[in-house]
Amino acid sequence: MEKEFPLDPESILQGLRGFLSSEGATQGAELLRNARAQITQTAYDNWNGGTYYYCLHIRVPPSSYKRIVSEVQACEDKILEKARILLRPYPNDVLDQVCITPTLPEVEVSVQLSEDELIQVVIVQAVDTDSGRSASEGKSDAYSHYESGLDQLHDRVKQAHPHYSEFLVYQQRLAENIEKSRRYGDTGERRAERSEIIDQLNAFSLSVLDTAFTDLCGLNTSTTGREPSPEVANDG
């Protein structure tokens, strides 16, 4: 059973910075100054009318992470202790883990990460994509169909699914391709990359759901999964 976390992640970071600053923990407060946060539900049980468990994922600049790399666990424990204070009004929502990771260049570094590390990086990076999407909410363009398809696929491939990490990689690659195309304009190279990602998503979706990704997007494409022209994508 899933439930939305009762507090905004950025509000939690702000409260944590206040706690740490008031206690003279300037290093911890500075660590969170340029951080981004994402909260994911990790578990649920029926205790006390239903209890939900969450992990707070914190992404920090590499320079900041380097300064605390030898004491990451201690920092996570300290932040968890303070974050739980903020959740006292919500006894059925339990924060049981904090995970601090550095901001990493996706292509050059992803191949060096373990699967668990890659999941953490992609989950936190998704905050940027969601923020950008909310700014254009209600507006439709040639790429909106793909975002709708990603949302549907995400809803049907939950975090506990054995192929969840594979989906996160495809989701992140397509979201970044769309963001660059919207911001800087589409190019032949981006279209080729997008077609490749869509082919991969089609194969993934067919293997997991027996439904093509392009069908989830509501697009009329050939069985090759090749990307439709912007004119076709804008229809409907």
ROSE-4610 file (N, C-alpha, C; in Angstrom, 1 decimal, always signed):
// ROSE-4610
residu = [M/M/M/E/E/E/K/K/K/E/E/E/F/F/F/P/P/P/L/L/L/D/D/D/P/P/P/E/E/E/S/S/S/I/I/I/L/L/L/Q/Q/Q/G/G/G/L/L/L/R/R/R/G/G/G/F/F/F/L/L/L/S/S/S/S/S/S/E/E/E/G/G/G/A/A/A/T/T/T/Q/Q/Q/G/G/G/A/A/A/E/E/E/L/L/L/L/L/L/R/R/R/N/N/N/A/A/A/R/R/R/A/A/A/Q/Q/Q/I/I/I/T/T/T/Q/Q/Q/T/T/T/A/A/A/Y/Y/Y/D/D/D/N/N/N/W/W/W/N/N/N/G/G/G/G/G/G/T/T/T/Y/Y/Y/Y/Y/Y/Y/Y/Y/C/C/C/L/L/L/H/H/H/I/I/I/R/R/R/V/V/V/P/P/P/P/P/P/S/S/S/S/S/S/Y/Y/Y/K/K/K/R/R/R/I/I/I/V/V/V/S/S/S/E/E/E/V/V/V/Q/Q/Q/A/A/A/C/C/C/E/E/E/D/D/D/K/K/K/I/I/I/L/L/L/E/E/E/K/K/K/A/A/A/R/R/R/I/I/I/L/L/L/L/L/L/R/R/R/P/P/P/Y/Y/Y/P/P/P/N/N/N/D/D/D/V/V/V/L/L/L/D/D/D/Q/Q/Q/V/V/V/C/C/C/I/I/I/T/T/T/P/P/P/T/T/T/L/L/L/P/P/P/E/E/E/V/V/V/E/E/E/V/V/V/S/S/S/V/V/V/Q/Q/Q/L/L/L/S/S/S/E/E/E/D/D/D/E/E/E/L/L/L/I/I/I/Q/Q/Q/V/V/V/V/V/V/I/I/I/V/V/V/Q/Q/Q/A/A/A/V/V/V/D/D/D/T/T/T/D/D/D/S/S/S/G/G/G/R/R/R/S/S/S/A/A/A/S/S/S/E/E/E/G/G/G/K/K/K/S/S/S/D/D/D/A/A/A/Y/Y/Y/S/S/S/H/H/H/Y/Y/Y/E/E/E/S/S/S/G/G/G/L/L/L/D/D/D/Q/Q/Q/L/L/L/H/H/H/D/D/D/R/R/R/V/V/V/K/K/K/Q/Q/Q/A/A/A/H/H/H/P/P/P/H/H/H/Y/Y/Y/S/S/S/E/E/E/F/F/F/L/L/L/V/V/V/Y/Y/Y/Q/Q/Q/Q/Q/Q/R/R/R/L/L/L/A/A/A/E/E/E/N/N/N/I/I/I/E/E/E/K/K/K/S/S/S/R/R/R/R/R/R/Y/Y/Y/G/G/G/D/D/D/T/T/T/G/G/G/E/E/E/R/R/R/R/R/R/A/A/A/E/E/E/R/R/R/S/S/S/E/E/E/I/I/I/I/I/I/D/D/D/Q/Q/Q/L/L/L/N/N/N/A/A/A/F/F/F/S/S/S/L/L/L/S/S/S/V/V/V/L/L/L/D/D/D/T/T/T/A/A/A/F/F/F/T/T/T/D/D/D/L/L/L/C/C/C/G/G/G/L/L/L/N/N/N/T/T/T/S/S/S/T/T/T/T/T/T/G/G/G/R/R/R/E/E/E/P/P/P/S/S/S/P/P/P/E/E/E/V/V/V/A/A/A/N/N/N/D/D/D/G/G/G]
num = [1/1/1/2/2/2/3/3/3/4/4/4/5/5/5/6/6/6/7/7/7/8/8/8/9/9/9/10/10/10/11/11/11/12/12/12/13/13/13/14/14/14/15/15/15/16/16/16/17/17/17/18/18/18/19/19/19/20/20/20/21/21/21/22/22/22/23/23/23/24/24/24/25/25/25/26/26/26/27/27/27/28/28/28/29/29/29/30/30/30/31/31/31/32/32/32/33/33/33/34/34/34/35/35/35/36/36/36/37/37/37/38/38/38/39/39/39/40/40/40/41/41/41/42/42/42/43/43/43/44/44/44/45/45/45/46/46/46/47/47/47/48/48/48/49/49/49/50/50/50/51/51/51/52/52/52/53/53/53/54/54/54/55/55/55/56/56/56/57/57/57/58/58/58/59/59/59/60/60/60/61/61/61/62/62/62/63/63/63/64/64/64/65/65/65/66/66/66/67/67/67/68/68/68/69/69/69/70/70/70/71/71/71/72/72/72/73/73/73/74/74/74/75/75/75/76/76/76/77/77/77/78/78/78/79/79/79/80/80/80/81/81/81/82/82/82/83/83/83/84/84/84/85/85/85/86/86/86/87/87/87/88/88/88/89/89/89/90/90/90/91/91/91/92/92/92/93/93/93/94/94/94/95/95/95/96/96/96/97/97/97/98/98/98/99/99/99/100/100/100/101/101/101/102/102/102/103/103/103/104/104/104/105/105/105/106/106/106/107/107/107/108/108/108/109/109/109/110/110/110/111/111/111/112/112/112/113/113/113/114/114/114/115/115/115/116/116/116/117/117/117/118/118/118/119/119/119/120/120/120/121/121/121/122/122/122/123/123/123/124/124/124/125/125/125/126/126/126/127/127/127/128/128/128/129/129/129/130/130/130/131/131/131/132/132/132/133/133/133/134/134/134/135/135/135/136/136/136/137/137/137/138/138/138/139/139/139/140/140/140/141/141/141/142/142/142/143/143/143/144/144/144/145/145/145/146/146/146/147/147/147/148/148/148/149/149/149/150/150/150/151/151/151/152/152/152/153/153/153/154/154/154/155/155/155/156/156/156/157/157/157/158/158/158/159/159/159/160/160/160/161/161/161/162/162/162/163/163/163/164/164/164/165/165/165/166/166/166/167/167/167/168/168/168/169/169/169/170/170/170/171/171/171/172/172/172/173/173/173/174/174/174/175/175/175/176/176/176/177/177/177/178/178/178/179/179/179/180/180/180/181/181/181/182/182/182/183/183/183/184/184/184/185/185/185/186/186/186/187/187/187/188/188/188/189/189/189/190/190/190/191/191/191/192/192/192/193/193/193/194/194/194/195/195/195/196/196/196/197/197/197/198/198/198/199/199/199/200/200/200/201/201/201/202/202/202/203/203/203/204/204/204/205/205/205/206/206/206/207/207/207/208/208/208/209/209/209/210/210/210/211/211/211/212/212/212/213/213/213/214/214/214/215/215/215/216/216/216/217/217/217/218/218/218/219/219/219/220/220/220/221/221/221/222/222/222/223/223/223/224/224/224/225/225/225/226/226/226/227/227/227/228/228/228/229/229/229/230/230/230/231/231/231/232/232/232/233/233/233/234/234/234/235/235/235/236/236/236]
x = [+0.9/+0.0/+0.9/+0.6/+1.4/+0.7/+1.4/+0.8/+1.8/+1.3/+2.2/+2.7/+4.0/+4.7/+4.0/+3.8/+3.0/+3.8/+5.1/+5.9/+6.6/+6.8/+7.5/+9.0/+9.8/+11.2/+12.0/+11.7/+12.5/+12.2/+11.0/+10.7/+11.4/+11.6/+12.4/+13.8/+14.4/+15.8/+15.9/+14.9/+15.0/+14.9/+14.1/+14.0/+15.2/+15.8/+17.1/+18.2/+18.3/+19.3/+19.2/+17.9/+17.7/+18.1/+17.8/+18.2/+19.7/+20.4/+21.8/+22.5/+22.1/+22.7/+22.5/+21.3/+21.1/+21.9/+22.4/+23.2/+24.7/+25.0/+26.4/+27.0/+26.2/+26.7/+26.8/+27.7/+27.8/+28.2/+28.9/+29.3/+28.1/+27.2/+26.0/+25.0/+24.9/+24.0/+24.5/+25.8/+26.4/+26.3/+26.3/+26.1/+24.8/+23.8/+22.4/+22.0/+22.9/+22.6/+22.3/+23.1/+23.0/+22.5/+21.8/+21.3/+19.9/+19.6/+18.3/+17.8/+16.5/+15.9/+14.8/+14.7/+13.6/+13.2/+11.9/+11.5/+10.8/+11.1/+10.5/+10.0/+8.8/+8.3/+9.0/+9.4/+10.2/+9.4/+8.4/+7.7/+6.3/+5.5/+4.2/+3.8/+3.2/+2.7/+1.3/+0.6/-0.7/-0.7/+0.5/+0.5/+0.0/-0.8/-1.3/-2.2/-3.0/-3.9/-3.2/-2.0/-1.3/-0.1/+1.1/+2.3/+3.1/+3.6/+4.3/+5.8/+6.7/+8.1/+8.8/+9.7/+10.2/+11.7/+12.4/+13.8/+13.9/+14.8/+15.1/+16.4/+16.3/+17.5/+18.0/+19.2/+19.8/+20.9/+20.8/+21.9/+22.7/+24.0/+24.9/+25.9/+26.5/+27.6/+28.7/+29.5/+30.6/+31.7/+31.9/+32.8/+32.4/+31.1/+30.6/+30.7/+30.3/+30.4/+31.8/+32.8/+34.2/+34.6/+34.1/+34.4/+33.9/+32.8/+32.2/+32.3/+33.1/+33.0/+33.4/+34.3/+34.8/+33.8/+32.8/+31.8/+30.4/+30.1/+28.8/+27.8/+28.1/+27.1/+26.8/+27.8/+27.5/+26.6/+26.9/+26.0/+24.6/+24.5/+23.1/+22.4/+23.1/+22.4/+22.0/+22.8/+22.5/+21.3/+21.3/+20.2/+18.9/+19.0/+17.8/+17.2/+18.1/+17.7/+16.9/+17.4/+16.7/+15.4/+15.5/+14.3/+13.1/+13.4/+12.3/+11.6/+12.3/+11.6/+10.5/+10.8/+9.9/+8.6/+8.8/+7.7/+6.9/+7.2/+6.4/+4.9/+4.4/+3.0/+2.4/+3.2/+2.7/+3.1/+2.5/+3.0/+2.9/+2.1/+2.0/+2.9/+3.7/+4.7/+6.1/+6.8/+8.1/+9.3/+10.2/+11.4/+12.4/+12.8/+13.7/+15.1/+15.3/+16.6/+16.9/+18.1/+18.6/+19.8/+19.8/+20.8/+21.4/+22.7/+23.4/+24.2/+24.0/+24.8/+25.3/+26.4/+26.9/+26.2/+26.1/+25.7/+26.8/+26.4/+27.4/+27.0/+28.0/+27.7/+27.2/+26.1/+25.4/+26.2/+26.6/+27.2/+28.6/+29.5/+30.8/+30.8/+29.9/+30.0/+29.1/+28.0/+27.0/+27.5/+28.5/+29.0/+29.9/+30.3/+31.1/+30.3/+29.0/+28.2/+27.6/+27.3/+26.6/+25.1/+24.3/+22.9/+22.2/+22.5/+21.8/+22.2/+23.5/+23.9/+23.3/+23.1/+22.5/+21.0/+20.3/+18.9/+18.9/+19.8/+19.7/+19.9/+20.9/+21.3/+20.1/+19.5/+18.4/+17.2/+16.9/+15.7/+15.8/+17.0/+17.2/+17.2/+17.8/+17.9/+16.5/+15.6/+14.2/+13.5/+14.0/+13.4/+13.5/+14.6/+14.8/+13.8/+13.6/+12.7/+11.3/+10.9/+9.5/+9.3/+10.3/+10.1/+9.9/+10.7/+10.6/+9.2/+8.7/+7.5/+6.3/+6.4/+5.3/+5.1/+6.2/+6.2/+5.4/+5.4/+4.7/+3.4/+2.9/+1.8/+0.6/-0.2/-1.3/-1.0/+0.3/+0.7/+1.1/+0.7/+1.0/+1.9/+2.9/+3.7/+4.1/+5.0/+5.4/+5.9/+6.3/+6.9/+6.0/+4.8/+3.9/+3.4/+3.3/+2.9/+3.9/+5.1/+6.2/+6.1/+5.9/+5.8/+4.6/+3.5/+2.3/+2.6/+3.3/+3.7/+4.6/+5.6/+6.5/+5.7/+4.8/+4.0/+3.2/+2.6/+1.8/+2.7/+3.8/+4.8/+5.3/+5.6/+6.1/+5.0/+3.7/+2.7/+2.5/+2.9/+2.7/+3.9/+5.1/+6.3/+6.8/+6.4/+6.6/+8.1/+8.4/+9.8/+10.2/+9.3/+9.6/+9.8/+9.5/+9.6/+11.1/+11.4/+12.9/+13.5/+12.8/+13.3/+13.2/+12.9/+12.6/+13.8/+15.0/+16.2/+16.5/+16.1/+16.3/+15.3/+14.1/+13.1/+13.6/+14.2/+14.7/+15.7/+16.6/+17.6/+17.0/+16.0/+15.4/+14.6/+13.9/+13.1/+14.0/+15.1/+16.0/+16.6/+17.0/+17.5/+16.5/+15.3/+14.3/+13.9/+13.8/+13.4/+14.5/+15.7/+16.8/+16.8/+16.6/+16.5/+15.4/+14.2/+13.1/+13.4/+14.0/+14.3/+15.3/+16.3/+17.2/+16.6/+15.7/+15.0/+14.1/+13.4/+12.6/+13.4/+14.5/+15.3/+16.1/+16.7/+17.7/+17.3/+16.1/+15.7/+16.1/+15.2/+15.5/+16.5/+17.3/+18.3/+18.2/+18.9/+18.9/+19.5/+20.6/+21.2/+20.3/+19.5/+18.6/+17.5/+17.0/+15.9/+16.4/+17.6/+18.2/+18.3/+18.8/+18.9/+17.6/+16.6/+15.2/+14.6/+14.8/+14.3/+14.9/+16.2/+16.9/+16.3/+16.1/+15.5/+14.1/+13.3/+11.9/+11.9/+12.9/+13.0/+13.2/+14.1/+14.5/+13.3/+12.5/+11.3/+10.2/+10.1/+9.2/+9.5/+10.7/+11.1/+10.9/+11.3/+11.1/+9.6/+8.8/+7.4/+6.7/+7.1/+6.5/+6.9/+8.1/+8.6/+7.9/+7.6/+7.0/+5.5/+4.9/+3.5/+2.8/+3.5/+3.0/+2.3/+2.7/+2.2/+3.3/+3.3/+4.4/+4.4/+5.5/+5.6/+4.8/+5.0/+4.3/+2.8/+2.3/+0.8/+0.4/+1.3/+1.0/+1.0/+1.8/+1.9/+0.7/-0.1/-1.2/-0.8/+0.4/+0.9/+0.7/+0.4/+0.2/+1.5/+2.2/+3.6/+3.6/+4.7/+4.9/+5.4/+5.5/+5.9/+7.4/+8.1/+9.5/+9.7/+8.6/+8.8/+9.4/+9.6/+10.3/+9.5/+10.1/+9.5/+8.7/+7.4/+6.6/+7.1/+6.8/+7.2/+6.5/+7.0/+6.4/+4.9/+4.6/+3.3/+2.3/+2.8/+1.9/+1.8/+2.9/+2.9/+2.0/+1.8/+0.9/-0.5/-0.9/-2.2/-3.0/-4.3/-5.1/-5.0]
y = [-1.2/+0.0/+1.2/+2.2/+3.4/+4.6/+5.6/+6.8/+7.9/+9.1/+10.3/+10.7/+11.1/+11.5/+12.8/+13.0/+14.2/+15.5/+15.5/+16.8/+16.9/+18.1/+18.4/+18.2/+17.5/+17.2/+18.4/+19.5/+20.7/+21.4/+21.2/+21.8/+21.0/+19.7/+19.0/+19.4/+19.7/+20.1/+21.5/+22.4/+23.7/+23.5/+22.6/+22.4/+21.8/+20.9/+20.2/+21.2/+22.1/+23.2/+24.0/+24.3/+25.1/+24.4/+23.1/+22.3/+22.3/+22.0/+21.8/+23.1/+24.2/+25.5/+25.9/+25.7/+26.1/+25.3/+24.1/+23.3/+23.5/+24.4/+24.7/+23.7/+22.8/+21.8/+22.4/+23.3/+24.1/+23.3/+22.2/+21.3/+20.7/+20.2/+19.5/+20.5/+21.7/+22.7/+23.1/+23.3/+23.6/+22.5/+21.3/+20.1/+20.2/+20.6/+20.6/+21.9/+22.8/+24.1/+24.0/+23.2/+23.1/+21.7/+21.0/+19.7/+19.7/+18.5/+18.3/+17.0/+16.9/+15.7/+15.1/+13.8/+13.0/+12.0/+11.7/+10.7/+9.6/+8.4/+7.2/+6.3/+5.7/+4.7/+3.4/+2.8/+1.6/+0.4/+0.6/-0.5/+0.0/-1.0/-0.8/-1.9/-1.7/-2.8/-2.3/-3.3/-3.0/-2.5/-2.3/-1.9/-0.5/-0.4/+0.9/+1.6/+0.7/+1.3/+1.5/+1.0/+1.2/+2.1/+1.6/+2.4/+2.4/+3.6/+3.7/+4.1/+3.4/+3.7/+4.3/+5.3/+6.0/+6.2/+6.5/+6.8/+8.2/+9.0/+10.4/+10.3/+10.5/+10.5/+11.9/+12.2/+13.5/+13.5/+14.4/+14.5/+15.8/+15.7/+16.9/+17.0/+18.2/+18.4/+17.5/+17.0/+16.1/+16.7/+18.1/+18.7/+18.6/+18.7/+18.6/+17.1/+16.2/+14.8/+14.3/+14.9/+14.5/+14.9/+16.0/+16.4/+15.5/+14.7/+13.9/+12.4/+12.1/+10.7/+9.7/+10.1/+9.1/+9.0/+9.9/+9.9/+10.0/+9.5/+9.5/+8.9/+7.7/+7.0/+7.9/+8.5/+9.4/+10.6/+11.2/+12.3/+11.8/+10.6/+10.1/+9.9/+9.3/+9.0/+10.3/+11.3/+12.6/+13.3/+13.3/+13.8/+13.1/+11.7/+10.9/+11.3/+11.4/+11.8/+13.1/+14.1/+15.4/+15.3/+14.6/+14.5/+13.9/+12.9/+12.2/+13.2/+14.2/+15.2/+15.9/+16.2/+16.9/+16.1/+14.7/+13.8/+13.4/+14.0/+13.6/+13.8/+14.8/+14.9/+13.9/+13.0/+12.0/+10.6/+10.1/+8.8/+7.6/+7.7/+6.6/+6.7/+7.7/+7.9/+7.9/+6.9/+6.7/+6.8/+7.8/+7.9/+7.0/+5.9/+4.9/+4.9/+5.7/+5.7/+7.0/+7.4/+8.6/+8.1/+8.5/+8.0/+9.3/+9.6/+10.7/+10.2/+10.8/+10.5/+11.7/+11.6/+12.8/+13.0/+14.2/+14.4/+13.9/+13.0/+12.4/+12.5/+12.8/+12.8/+11.4/+11.4/+10.1/+9.2/+9.6/+8.7/+8.2/+9.1/+8.7/+7.9/+8.1/+7.5/+6.4/+6.4/+5.3/+3.9/+3.8/+2.4/+2.0/+2.9/+2.5/+2.2/+2.4/+2.3/+0.9/+0.4/-0.8/-0.5/-1.5/-1.3/-0.5/-0.8/+0.0/+1.4/+1.7/+3.1/+3.8/+3.1/+3.7/+4.0/+3.2/+3.4/+4.7/+4.9/+6.1/+7.3/+7.3/+8.5/+8.9/+7.9/+8.2/+8.7/+8.1/+8.5/+10.0/+10.4/+11.7/+12.7/+12.3/+13.1/+13.4/+12.4/+12.6/+13.8/+14.3/+15.6/+16.7/+16.9/+17.9/+17.8/+16.6/+16.4/+16.7/+16.2/+16.5/+17.9/+18.7/+20.1/+20.8/+20.4/+21.1/+20.7/+19.5/+19.1/+19.9/+20.1/+20.8/+22.3/+22.9/+24.2/+24.3/+23.2/+23.2/+22.4/+22.1/+21.3/+21.9/+21.0/+21.5/+21.9/+22.0/+22.3/+21.0/+20.9/+19.7/+20.0/+19.2/+19.3/+18.0/+17.9/+16.7/+15.6/+16.0/+15.0/+14.6/+15.3/+15.0/+13.6/+13.0/+11.6/+10.6/+10.9/+10.1/+10.2/+11.4/+11.6/+10.9/+10.9/+10.2/+8.7/+8.2/+6.8/+6.4/+7.2/+6.9/+6.9/+7.8/+7.8/+6.5/+6.1/+4.8/+3.6/+3.6/+2.5/+2.5/+3.6/+3.7/+3.2/+3.6/+3.2/+1.7/+1.0/-0.4/-1.2/-0.6/-1.2/-0.6/-1.2/-0.6/-0.9/-0.2/-0.3/-1.7/-2.5/-3.9/-4.8/-4.3/-5.2/-5.4/-6.7/-7.0/-6.2/-5.6/-4.9/-3.4/-3.0/-1.5/-0.7/-1.1/-0.3/-0.1/-1.2/-1.1/+0.0/+0.0/+1.0/+2.5/+2.6/+3.9/+4.5/+3.7/+4.1/+4.6/+3.8/+4.3/+5.6/+5.6/+6.8/+8.1/+7.9/+9.1/+9.5/+8.6/+8.9/+9.6/+9.1/+9.8/+11.1/+11.2/+12.5/+13.6/+13.2/+14.2/+14.5/+13.6/+13.9/+14.9/+14.7/+15.6/+16.9/+17.0/+18.3/+19.1/+18.4/+19.1/+19.6/+18.7/+19.1/+20.3/+20.3/+21.5/+22.8/+22.6/+23.8/+24.3/+23.4/+23.9/+23.6/+22.9/+22.5/+21.1/+20.5/+19.1/+19.1/+18.0/+17.8/+16.4/+16.1/+14.8/+13.8/+14.2/+13.4/+13.0/+14.1/+13.8/+12.9/+13.1/+12.2/+10.8/+10.6/+9.2/+8.6/+9.4/+8.9/+8.5/+9.4/+9.2/+7.9/+7.7/+6.5/+5.3/+5.3/+4.2/+3.9/+4.9/+4.8/+4.2/+4.7/+4.2/+2.7/+2.4/+0.9/+0.1/+0.6/-0.1/-0.2/+0.9/+0.9/+0.0/+0.0/-1.0/-2.4/-2.8/-4.1/-4.4/-3.5/-3.6/-3.8/-2.9/-2.9/-4.1/-4.6/-5.8/-7.0/-7.1/-8.2/-8.2/-7.0/-6.9/-6.9/-6.1/-5.9/-6.5/-7.0/-7.5/-6.4/-5.2/-4.0/-3.1/-2.6/-1.7/-0.4/+0.2/+1.5/+2.5/+2.4/+3.4/+3.3/+2.1/+1.9/+2.7/+2.6/+3.4/+4.9/+5.3/+6.7/+7.1/+6.1/+6.5/+6.9/+6.4/+6.8/+5.7/+6.1/+5.2/+5.0/+4.0/+3.8/+2.3/+2.1/+0.7/-0.2/-1.5/-2.4/-2.3/-1.5/-1.3/-0.3/+0.4/+1.3/+2.6/+2.9/+4.1/+5.3/+6.4/+7.6/+8.2/+8.6/+9.3/+10.7/+11.4/+12.7/+13.6/+14.8/+15.8/+16.1/+16.1/+16.4/+15.3/+14.0/+12.9/+12.9/+13.2/+13.1/+14.2/+15.3/+16.4/+16.2/+15.2/+14.9/+14.4/+14.7/+14.2/+15.1]
z = [+0.0/+0.0/+0.0/-0.9/-1.0/-0.5/+0.0/+0.5/+0.3/+0.0/-0.2/+1.2/+1.2/+2.4/+2.9/+4.2/+4.6/+4.5/+4.4/+4.4/+3.0/+2.6/+1.4/+1.7/+0.8/+1.1/+1.3/+0.5/+0.7/+2.0/+2.5/+3.9/+4.9/+4.7/+5.7/+5.7/+4.5/+4.4/+5.2/+5.0/+5.6/+7.1/+7.6/+9.1/+9.6/+8.9/+9.3/+9.4/+8.4/+8.4/+9.7/+10.0/+11.2/+12.5/+12.6/+13.8/+13.9/+12.8/+12.9/+13.2/+12.6/+12.8/+14.3/+14.8/+16.2/+17.2/+16.8/+17.7/+17.4/+16.5/+16.1/+15.2/+14.6/+13.7/+12.3/+12.2/+10.9/+9.7/+9.9/+8.8/+8.2/+9.1/+8.7/+8.0/+8.5/+8.0/+6.6/+6.4/+5.2/+4.1/+4.6/+3.7/+3.0/+3.8/+3.3/+2.6/+2.6/+2.0/+0.5/-0.2/-1.6/-2.0/-1.1/-1.3/-1.9/-2.5/-3.1/-2.4/-2.2/-1.5/-2.2/-2.0/-2.5/-1.4/-1.3/-0.3/-1.0/-0.6/-1.2/-0.1/-0.3/+0.6/+0.5/+1.6/+1.6/+2.1/+3.0/+3.5/+4.1/+4.4/+5.1/+5.9/+7.1/+7.9/+8.5/+9.0/+9.6/+11.0/+11.6/+13.0/+13.2/+14.3/+14.7/+13.7/+13.0/+12.0/+10.6/+10.5/+9.2/+9.4/+9.3/+9.4/+8.1/+7.7/+6.5/+6.8/+6.1/+6.3/+5.1/+5.3/+4.2/+4.3/+3.2/+3.1/+2.6/+3.2/+2.7/+2.0/+0.6/-0.2/-0.4/-0.1/-0.1/-1.1/-2.1/-3.1/-2.8/-2.8/-2.5/-3.5/-3.7/-4.7/-4.4/-5.4/-5.1/-4.2/-4.2/-3.3/-1.9/-1.7/-0.3/+0.2/-0.7/-0.4/+0.0/-0.8/-0.5/+0.9/+1.4/+2.8/+3.9/+3.6/+4.6/+4.3/+3.2/+2.7/+3.8/+4.7/+5.8/+6.9/+7.0/+8.0/+7.5/+6.4/+5.8/+6.7/+7.3/+8.1/+9.3/+10.0/+11.1/+10.7/+9.6/+9.1/+8.8/+8.2/+8.0/+9.3/+10.3/+11.6/+12.2/+12.2/+12.8/+12.1/+10.8/+10.1/+10.3/+10.4/+10.7/+12.0/+13.0/+14.4/+14.4/+13.7/+13.7/+12.8/+11.7/+10.8/+11.5/+12.4/+13.1/+14.0/+14.5/+15.4/+14.5/+13.3/+12.4/+12.2/+12.3/+12.0/+13.2/+14.4/+15.6/+15.4/+14.7/+14.6/+13.7/+13.1/+12.1/+12.6/+13.6/+14.2/+13.3/+12.2/+11.3/+10.1/+10.1/+9.0/+9.6/+9.3/+10.0/+9.0/+9.3/+8.5/+9.1/+8.4/+9.0/+8.4/+7.4/+6.7/+6.0/+6.0/+5.3/+4.4/+3.2/+2.2/+1.6/+1.8/+1.2/+0.0/-1.1/-2.3/-3.0/-3.8/-4.5/-5.8/-6.3/-7.7/-8.6/-9.6/-10.4/-11.9/-12.8/-14.2/-14.6/-15.3/-15.5/-16.4/-17.5/-18.5/-18.0/-17.5/-17.2/-15.9/-15.0/-13.7/-13.5/-14.2/-13.9/-14.1/-15.1/-15.3/-14.2/-13.3/-12.2/-10.9/-11.0/-9.8/-9.7/-8.5/-8.3/-8.6/-8.7/-9.0/-7.9/-6.7/-5.6/-5.6/-5.9/-6.0/-7.1/-8.3/-9.4/-9.2/-8.4/-8.1/-7.3/-6.3/-5.5/-6.3/-7.2/-8.0/-8.9/-9.5/-10.5/-9.7/-8.6/-7.8/-7.5/-7.0/-6.5/-7.7/-8.8/-10.0/-10.6/-10.3/-10.8/-10.2/-9.1/-8.6/-9.5/-10.2/-11.2/-12.3/-12.8/-13.9/-13.5/-12.3/-11.9/-11.7/-11.1/-10.9/-12.3/-13.2/-14.5/-15.2/-15.0/-15.6/-14.9/-13.6/-12.9/-13.4/-13.9/-14.4/-15.7/-16.4/-17.7/-17.7/-16.4/-16.3/-17.0/-17.7/-18.4/-19.9/-20.2/-21.6/-22.3/-23.6/-24.3/-25.5/-25.8/-26.9/-27.5/-28.4/-29.1/-28.1/-26.9/-26.0/-24.8/-24.7/-23.6/-23.6/-24.8/-24.9/-24.2/-24.4/-23.8/-22.3/-21.8/-20.3/-19.7/-20.5/-20.0/-20.0/-21.0/-21.1/-20.0/-19.7/-18.5/-17.2/-17.0/-15.8/-15.7/-16.8/-16.7/-16.5/-17.1/-16.9/-15.5/-14.9/-13.6/-12.6/-12.8/-11.9/-11.9/-13.0/-13.1/-12.8/-12.8/-12.4/-11.1/-10.0/-8.7/-8.3/-7.2/-6.7/-6.3/-5.9/-5.5/-6.7/-7.9/-9.1/-9.4/-9.7/-9.9/-11.0/-12.0/-13.1/-12.9/-11.6/-11.4/-11.7/-11.4/-11.6/-13.1/-13.9/-15.3/-15.9/-15.4/-15.8/-15.5/-14.3/-13.8/-14.8/-15.3/-16.2/-17.5/-18.1/-19.3/-19.0/-17.9/-17.6/-17.5/-16.8/-16.7/-18.0/-18.9/-20.2/-21.0/-21.1/-21.9/-21.4/-20.1/-19.4/-19.7/-19.7/-20.0/-21.4/-22.3/-23.8/-24.0/-23.4/-23.6/-23.1/-21.9/-21.3/-22.2/-22.7/-23.6/-24.9/-25.5/-26.7/-26.5/-25.4/-25.1/-24.8/-24.2/-23.8/-24.9/-25.6/-26.7/-28.1/-28.3/-29.6/-30.0/-30.8/-31.2/-32.3/-32.3/-33.3/-33.8/-34.9/-35.5/-34.5/-33.8/-32.8/-31.7/-31.2/-30.1/-30.5/-31.8/-32.3/-32.4/-32.8/-32.9/-31.6/-30.6/-29.2/-28.7/-28.9/-28.4/-29.0/-30.3/-30.9/-30.3/-30.0/-29.4/-28.0/-27.2/-25.9/-26.0/-27.0/-27.1/-27.5/-28.4/-28.7/-27.5/-26.6/-25.4/-24.5/-24.4/-23.5/-24.1/-25.4/-26.0/-25.6/-25.8/-25.4/-24.0/-23.1/-21.7/-21.3/-21.8/-21.5/-22.0/-23.2/-23.7/-22.9/-22.4/-21.6/-20.2/-19.7/-18.3/-18.3/-19.2/-19.2/-20.4/-21.4/-22.7/-23.4/-23.2/-23.9/-24.3/-25.5/-26.0/-25.3/-25.1/-24.5/-25.3/-26.6/-27.5/-27.4/-27.1/-26.8/-25.5/-24.5/-23.3/-23.6/-24.5/-24.9/-25.7/-26.3/-27.1/-28.5/-29.0/-30.3/-31.3/-32.5/-33.6/-34.4/-34.0/-34.6/-35.1/-35.9/-36.4/-35.3/-35.6/-34.6/-34.3/-35.1/-34.8/-33.6/-33.2/-32.1/-32.5/-33.8/-34.3/-33.9/-33.5/-33.0/-34.2/-33.9/-34.9/-35.1/-36.2/-36.4/-35.4/-35.1/-34.2/-34.6/-35.9/-36.3/-35.8/-36.0/-35.6/-34.1/-33.4/-31.9/-31.3/-32.1/-31.6/-31.9/-32.7/-33.0/-31.8/-31.7/-30.6/-29.4]
